[in-house]
């Protein structure tokens, strides 16, 4: 019989048992896999929700930063706008932060301006007027700005958080802090604080904005200005012109009264020439007042005596008065000769119409009767001029001899001329500055007046080399007085005074911050800056004064700027009505979040 193999039943039963275990395990694995998948999908969904939430938050933050930047640009654009009638650049000189809300009340106590009669009611549209504390939010956009499913509209605002500056007197730095805000209803979604520092620059915009006449004490009477330029009235009492006093203190009649003028053409906000009060009280945010003296020091050299090798400054005196009786011994009576006739003293110690001395030697002797003291004639000095001539010319070979430097500085003891013309040679490469001051000491003699007095047919002007007529270049001749202090009774003080009439002084720049200008029915082509300007005749009666500020078709301030290099040498912003602007600086914008 053939052997047959039959399956083992036990083994068959065992195999089936293993198969069921595997099926159970598969089910467990499947359940675990499902749980993992559910957990994974839930995590992914949560992650997607968080990502969307974070994305929305970041988007809100970006909107807040954009709002801050937009608000800053609005403020700067409005402050920098080119509109004199709605000028708000003065805000750049005022701090506007906690405790110093200068933008809320410009030109009030503690927030005085330099240019006191600047209208301050034309506030920046980007900043609300009369805000006493923090600026409120200003809406940039609202409504359906962002459709993210919220039940309220999203609104975007900005506000000026603060502004701090170092530019109280002109140039400096101004730092803006602008807050951008994104909100839905009462809920703030995001904030951003932008900080930007800008350069604040003040400049005189044009020749018509310059001050062509300036002083602390002005008695202008019948003064007229032909050409561009304003009158600066320098005042230590800014309280008279604050915003609360604007209507009265800055009225046409009040300004004319301040400068003692009878010419209505000098008052009026729409006129080419007008009186402009300037705050010089440095304790109340004012400025120093006059331009700096070094504007007339381009390449300076002093006129020195011939025998000193350029070491000793030479002092000049000019007087064409005839010899006259006097009281030299101060006994109250006219000095007499032995025969009882009056002693006739010459006008100057050297006995001639032109005298010089060393700056450190002051003896006047007895006016040439027996000795001339330290004064000597032009001939004694080695100068070939005729002191009795009707025209005395100081050539480039006499003043600052053998010097090629640009500005020759000449020092004066005394000028009193009635029928003599004093011509001073100048060129495009040589200007002359006449100083009514001394570098060492003055003689103790009342006849040495330390002043210039021109009457009759006398004249002082610059001439071209070899010429005999005025060269009509006022920028080449400067008369200066800067030392000492300005006298209180300035219109009655001779020291550092300049008196002239008619066309005695036709072309010159006058710069006397410690002196006095006394024109009497006179005409000047130039500039007049002085501590005092008294338009009076020799009897102190009101007189007239005509100041022409154009020469050969060009503003004289422009000619002076070109000749002396005010802009090129000093980057001088000018002396006049300023325009203040915020200019992009070198620092980067900084954003803060909270």
Secondary structure, 3 states (H helix, E strand, C coil): CCCCCCCCHHHHHHHHHHHHHHHHHHHHHHHHHHHHHHHHHHHHHHHHHHHHHHHHHHHHHHHHHHHHHHHHHHHHHHHCCCCHHHCCHHHHHCCEECCEECCCCCCCCCCCCCECCCCCCCCCCCCCCCCCCCCCCEEEECCECCCCCCCCCEEEEEEEEEEEECCCCCCEEEEEEEEEEEEECCEEEEEEEEEEEEEEEEEECCHHHEEEEEECEEECEEEEEECCCEEEEEECCHHHHCHHHHHHHCCHHHHHHHCCECCHHHCCCCCCCCEEEEECCHHHCCCCCCCCHHHHCCCEEECECCCCCCCCEEEEEEECCCCEECCCCCCCCCCECCCCCECEECCCCCCCCEEEEECCCCCCCCCCCCCCCCCEECCCCCCCCCCCCCEEEECCCCCCCCCCCCEEEEEEEEEEECCCEEEEECECCEEEEEECCCCCCCCCCCCCCCCEEECCCCEEEEECCCCCCECCCHHHEEEECCCCCCCCCHHHCCCCEEEEEECCCCEEEEEEEEEEEEEEEEEEEEEEEEEEEECECCCCCECEEEEECEECCEEHHHHHHHHHCHHHHHCCCCCECEEEEEEECCCCCEEEEC
